[in-house]
Amino acid sequence: MHTVYLIDNDESLTKKLNETFKPDKNFKFKQIKTENIDIALKDIPALIIINEDTIEENATEICYKIRNNDDNSITPIIVVTSNTIREHRIEVLKAEATYFIKNPIDFEYLNYTIQNIINLLYINRKVSPLTNLPGNVQIQAEMKRRLMKKEFFVMLYLDLDNFKAYNDVYGFSNGDEIIKFTARTIIKNVHSKEEDNNFVGHIGGDDFIAIIEDKDYEKICQNIILEFDKNIKKYFSEEDVAKGYLEVENRKGVTEEFPLTTISVGAVEVEPGRFHNTLEIGEAGAQVKHLSKTIPGSTYVIDRRKK
């Protein structure tokens, strides 16, 4: 359900939109007056429409209020107004409104604008907000596309070792910094050449994938590990680096020792005809990554099987 709030002192636009979208059960439009805008912001709506012609406040002021609310810093805003003076339009857009629609309203235009904004949000939410890398939907699409081409490529499955212990000691905010550092390291080395057809995706958490069409992919694995191990220590205290391990108390109150965070890489060569679908590739990837994680330190293991 996509809830759209209308900041509007007149209920006619809300009624019209509810009638227009009645066949689509995924949309709900709610009218709210400007003095109650905080109620709308607490709900974190899918979209906010400001009908400037029916309210006393300037639309730019309301836009700034919305943008200054942490939970709604990226909520799309449509401003509907009969004030079409260029300077006002510019001010509204400078206040980070998403769309500017003139009154009287072309409802067909407004209808498609709302649907397109919501669809764009849906697509963007498939991208990792932490790393801005493509998520599972795009990863699967890339794998399928390359399988259909029936050309050689390599899947890299990468994740971190002892990362939970790091989060337990340093907290999730610092853990997020390691995730972003890992993403940068993978991207830099997978896209090290000026022109390539490689791909990097973020499955979630500390799990990443890369798709490489370069036959020299083993060098990429080596470079990722070298750069990761060289720079990971800056995310630890000098004391922990000197010790070479973290001390974490388990649920039973017993202190355990965990090595510093490392990276494991499982590589699967996808020869034409070896795999019938992405699930088979994923199974092979899980096996080879598991093998890599059984080896202490940052390592990579390659599955070179032809069948």
N, C-alpha and C positions, 0 to 999 in steps of 0.2 A: 504494500500500500504506500503510495506517494502522497504525503500530506503537503498541500500548498496553502500557505497563509497569505491572505490579502489584507494589507494595512489600508483600511478603507472605512470611511465614516458613513458610507452608503452601501446597502446590501445588494443592490441590483446587479453589480458585476459578479459577485459571488454566486448569486442565483443563476445567472446566465452561464457561467462556467460549469457549474454543477449539472445544468441541463445539457450543455454541449458534450460533457464527458460522461454522461449517464451510462452509455453502453459499455464504457471501460471501467470495470470495478476496481482498477488499480489506482485511481485518482480520487482524492477527497480535497475539496476546497473549503477553507474556513476563513470567515471574516473576523478581523480584530481591529479595534480602534487603537489609535496611536498611544493612548495612555496605558494600554495593556500589552504593549509590544513585548515586554519581558516574558509574558506567558508564551508567546510564539517562539521566542529565542530558546526558552527552556526545552521546548519540544524538538528542537533542531530539525526544522522542516526540510523537505526536499527542495523547496523553492519558496521565495518570498516575492510577492507582487505588491508594489507601492502604487496606489492610485492617488497621484498627487493632487488631482483636481478636487478631491472631496475632503482633504485634510488641511489643517492650518499650517503644519510644519513644512519646511522645505525638504524635498526628497533627498538632497545631498546630506542633510543633517541625519536623516534616518539611515541612509547608507553607511555613514561613518559609525553610527551607533551599532549597526549590525556587524560591521567589519571589526570593531573593537571588542566584540564578544568572541572569546576564544573558540567556543563550540560552533560558531557560525562564520568563521573567518573565510570559509570557501563556499558558503551557501549561495547559490545563484540568486541574483536580484533582477527583477524586471520592473522598470519604472514606466508607468502609464501616465501621460500628461498631455495637455493641450498647449503647454508652453514649449514651442518648437524653436525658440530663439537659439541661435547657434551657441552663444556663450553659455546658456543654461545646459544645453545638451553636453557640452564639453565638461562643465562642472560636475554633472551627474556621472559621467563616465570616469572622471578623475576620482570620484568618490567610490569607484570600483563597482558600479552597477554593471550587470552583465549585458542587459539589453535595454534599449530605449524605444518605446512604442507610442506612437502619436494617438491622441484622442481626437475625433471619434475612432473607435477601435474597429479594425478589420478582424473579425473573430476567427476567420479561417487562418489568417496569418498568425494570430495569437495562439491558436490551437496547435499549429505545427511548431511554433517557437517553443512552447512549453514541452511538447513531446520530445523535440530534438535536444533540449537542455537536459531533460531527465535521462535520455538515452546516452548522451555524452558522459554524464555523471556515472552511469552504470559501467560504461567502458573504462573510464578512468579508475574506477574502484577495482578493476582487475589488475591494476598496476600497483606494485608495492609502494605504499606511502613513505616507507623508510628509505628505500634505495632508488625509487623511481624506475625500477626494472620491471619488465613484463612478468605477469604472474602465470598461473597454471593454464588459463585458457589460451593465451598466446603461445605458451611453450608447446602445448599439444598441437596447435595449428602449425607451428614451425616444424615439428617432428613429422607430422603427416605430410606436409608439403614436400619435405626432403625424401621421405620414403617413396612418394609417388614419382619423384624424379628418377628413382632407381640409380642414384649415384652414391659413391663412397662418401661417408661422413663419420665423424666421431662424436659420441656423447660423453661429456664429462659430468660426473656427479660429485659435487663438492659439499662437505660440511665440516664443522668444527668439532674438535675433541675436547672434552672436559669443559665445555662452555657453560653447563649448568653450574658447575663449581665456581666459575668466574662470576656469574650473576649472583650467586649466593653471597659472595664476599664483597663484590664491588657494586652491586645493584643493577637494575635493568637499564637505567639511563646510560651507564658506562658500557653495558652490554650492547646497547644499540649503536654506540660509537664503534665497537669492534665489528658489528655487522656491516656498517657503512664502510669501514676500512677494508673489510674482506671484499665487498662489492667493487670498490675502486681498484683493488689489487687484481681481481679477476678480469675486470673490463680492460684495464691497461694492458695486460698480457695477451688476452684473447684478441684484442683489436690492436696489436702492436704494429701491424703493417698498414701502409697508407690505404690500401684497398683490400678488403676481404669480404667474404660473405658469411662471416661467423655471427653467432647469436649468444647473448647472455640473458638468463632469466633467473628470477628469485622465486623459488617454490614457497618459501615462508620460513620464518625463524632463521636458523643458521644454515639452511639448505639452499644450494644454488645449482644451476645447471649451465653448461655451455655446449653449444653445437659448433663443431669446427670442421671445416672442409680442407684444411691444410694437412698434408701428409706428415708434416713435421710437428704434429700436435704434442709429441712427447717433450719437445723443448719448451712448449708452452706450459705443460704441467710442472716441469722443473723450475721454470722462472716464477711461476705463481708461488711455489713452495719457498724458493729462495727469498723472494721479496716479502712474503708473509712472515717467515721466521726472523728476518732482519728487523722488521718494524713492529712486530707484535709486542715486544717488551716495553714499549713506551706506554702501553695501557696498563702496566703493572707497577706497583711500588718498587723502589730499589731493594727493599727488604725481601719481597717475594721473588724478585729476579735473582737475588743472591742465593736464596734458599733453593730456587728451582722448582718450587711446588707451593700449592695453596693448602691451608689447613681449614677444613670445613667440618662443623659438628653435624652428625647425622641425627635422625629422629630419636635415636636411643641415647643421645647425649655423648656419643663416642666421637672423638676427633679423628677424621680421616685425612690422608694426604693425597692431593691430586696434582699431577704434572701441570705446568703452564699450558695454556691453550695452543693447540696445533691445528693443522688442516689436513684432512684426508681427501684424496681424489681417486675416484674410480672411473676408468676410461673404457668405453665399449666401442670397438670398431664395428660400424654398421656397413657390412658389405652388401651389395645389391643381391636381393633374394634370401638373405639370411633371416630377416624378421618379416612377419606378415602384418604386424600392427605395433602401435606405440606401447601397448601393455607388455609385449614380449621384450621390447627394449628396456622398459622400466624394470622388469624382473632381473634381467642380466645386469643392469646398472646397480640394483640393490645388492646383488651378490658380490660384485666386484668392489663396491664401496665398503661393504661389511668386512671383506678381506683386508682392505687397506686400513681399516680402523683397528684391526687386531695387531697391527705393527706399531710399536711405540714411535712417537714423534710424527712430524709431517711427512707423509708418504703418498705415493701414487701407485696404483696397480692397474694393469691393462688386460682387458679381455680381447684376445686376438683371434678367437675361434671363428672359423668360416661358416660353421653350421650350428 
